[in-house]
Amino acid sequence: MVKRRHLLIGFLILLGGILIWKILFPSEEKRVIQRFELLSQYTEKKANEDILSTANRIKNLSQLFSNPCDFKIEGDPFYSFTGSYSREEIGGYALRGRSYFLDLSLHFSDYKIKFSDRETAQVQLIGRLTGKTTAGERVDEVRELLCILKKIEKAWLIARLEVVEVLKR
């Protein structure tokens, strides 16, 4: 009876240690996903957002990208955005893009992560942008994205972002 109790207590301690390890030291895959969760959080805009909150979000958003970062967003002449941009330019474009919306949210799903080496991750995912423009129009767009992240100074930074063209029927 006493042996069984000691084994159970030992097992629970081991299980607790594993859970604490997983929480304190997340896997590289989880760290990559956290970068997209931060991107989603910093992109979000509420109707009553003040200027200091906006500036802080833009500063934090631009820090998620490498300097420079390559973009390839084609297909629609209105949304074309292709080239290599610095963090400051990315922040400026993000600020300008957010200014067209009263409220805005960006959510990511269906992550497919491949590590080509310890410092590079290729992520294929779905991005959904929803919001209401200053003109009162509702926006709900879904795109498939292909991103390359580089581990620079222990942080995963987006080095390339590309919208994958989906075939139309």
N, C-alpha and C positions, 0 to 999 in steps of 0.2 A: 504494500500500500504506500509506504514512504518512498520507495524507489519510483513508483508510478508518478507520484506527486512531483518529485525532483525532475523527472524526465519532462513532465508537462511544463513545469516552470522554466526549465532550460530551453525547451522548444519555443515557448512564448517570448523569452528574452531574445533568442536568435531571430525569431520573426520580427520582433520590434526593432532589432538592430538593422535588419534588411530594409524595413520600411523607412527608417531614419536615413539610411545610406541613400536610398532612392530619392528621397525628398531633398537632402542636402547636396547630393552629387548627381544631378540629372544626366541622362545619356546625351550624347551629341545630337541625336535625332530630336530629342525633346528641346534642346537649346536652340536648334534651328527653328522649330515650330514656335518657340517663344518669341523669336524675332518677328515673325509674321503677326503674332498676337499683339506685339507692341506697335507694329505698323498699323494694324487695325485700330488700336486704341488712340494713336496719335492722329490718325486721319479723321476720326469721328468729330462731328461738329453739332452742337446744339444751338437752337435759335437764340438763346440768351447768353451766348459765350462772350466774355469780355476780351479786350485787346491783349491783356497780359497773358491770359490763358492761351489765346491763339498764338502769341509769340513763343511761348514755352513749348507748345505742341509742335510748331514748325521747327524749332531748334532741335527738339528731341527726334522728330521724324527724319531730319536730314542726317543725323548721326547714325542711322540704321544703314546707310549706304556707304560704299567705299568711295574714295576720292581719287580719280573720277569713277563714275558708274556708267555703264553702257545701257541704253534703252533702245528697244525696237518695238514701237507701237505703230502699226500701219493698218491699212485697209479702209479707213474712213478719213477723207481729207481734213475734216474738222478736228479729229482726234490724233492726227499724225504727230508722233513725237519720237524721233530717231536721232541717235548720236551719243556722244560721250559728254557727260555733264558733271560739274563739280558739286560738292555738297551745298554750296551757297546757291547755285543755280537751281538745284533740286528744291531747296527750301523756297525760293522765289516762285517757281512754278506751282508748288503745292499751295502756297499762300494765295496765288492768283486763282487756282482751281477751286479752292475752298470758298473764295469770295462769291462765287456764282450760286452758292447754296445757302438756304436758311438752316436746313439740317442735313446731315450727311453721315452715312455709316458704310464701312467696308468690312466684309467678313470673308474669311478664307476657309476652304474645306477640301477634302479629298487629296491630302498630301501624299505624294509619292517621292520619297527621298532616296537618292543614291549618293554614296560617298566615293568619289574617284580616288581620293587619297585623304589623309588626315586633315588636310587644310582646305579641301574643296568639296562642296555639296551641290548637287543638281536637284532642284525641287520642281516638280510639276504639280500644279494645284489649280483650284477653281477660285476665282475672286468674284464676289458679288457686291456691287456698289448700289446703294439705295439712298434716296433722299428727296428733298423738295427744293427746286430752284427758287431764286429770288423772283422769278416770273410766275411762280405758283405751279409749275409743272412737276409731276411726279417722275422720278427717275428710278429705274430698276434694270440694271445691266449685269449680265453674267459673262465672264471671259475666262478662258483657260490660259494660264500663265506658265512660263518656263523661266526659272530663276537660277542663277549661279551665285552661290554664296562662298566667300573666302573667309577663312579664319585668320584675322589680323589682330595681333596683340590679345589673344584669348577671347575675342568677340567675333561672332559670325556677322559679316557685313554683306549686304546685297551688292554684288559686283556687276551683275547683268540681269535685266528684266525684259522679257520678251512676251508679247501677246501671241499665242499660237492661233493661227488662222484655222478655223473649223470649216470644213467643206459645207457648202449650201446645196440643198436639193433643187 
